Amino acid sequence: MKILMVVTSHDQLGDTGEKTGFWLEEFAAPYYTFLDAGAEIVVASPKGGQPPLDPKSDLPDFQTPATERFKQDEQAQQVLANTVNLSGMQSDDFDAVFYPGGHGPLWDLAESEKSIELIRSFEQSGKPVSFVCHAPGVLKNVKNSAGEPFIKGRKVTGFTNTEEEAVELTEVVPFLIEDEFIRLGGLYEKGADWMPYVVEDGLLITGQNPASSEAVAQTLLNKLN
């Protein structure tokens, strides 16, 4: 079992002057869920190398057993410091793909032609695609084989408008996932803010927020098994 994890290379939070990137828990919890299940994991990013960590995700309030484990795990830190370049990745080499969130993906992966092509290729090959929190936003420009939005008529979730309001970034992000998915014809669903919520639609698995990251990873494993 071989799983591709795709993280952002984008570190600027709009024009606020603040930093963003990937969210630590959304990487760490799925990484260990996959690792402990015996999966081989490859981590890729648009620029390769060390991806930017959202500094907020490193604050004490957001630490979990998975993030604490990561901080003691030199091997995992090396894997993350040396992400391979996304441009060389092919769906044929993997059984599934998982995208951790953080705000970064809304800027780079949502516009990445390589990411768009990969997602389509995975699903056309009958392989699951999974995303958590802000990462579902990378589906924004993906089209299905009919040339329509990939998520049109499909059940999907992602970071809610009210969660974005709570972190005071409604006016900063390039688009609001909830609004965008509804505009694209997706059957957007959500649970309570900050609580685990996972939606499955065929090979598409999405999670609403950081609390959903481990559950998305487990749902992906269940599909592979």
Secondary structure, 3 states (H helix, E strand, C coil): CEEEEECCCCCECCCCCCECCECHHHHHHHHHHHHHCCCEEEEEECCCECCCECHHHHCHHHCCHHHHHHHCCHHHHHHHHCEEEHHHCCHHHCCEEEECCCCHHHCCHHHCHHHHHHHHHHHHCCCCEEEECCHHHHHCCCECCCCCECCCCCEECCCCHHHHHHCCCCCCCCCCHHHHHHHCCCEECCCCCCCCCEEEECCEEEECCHHHHHHHHHHHHHHHC
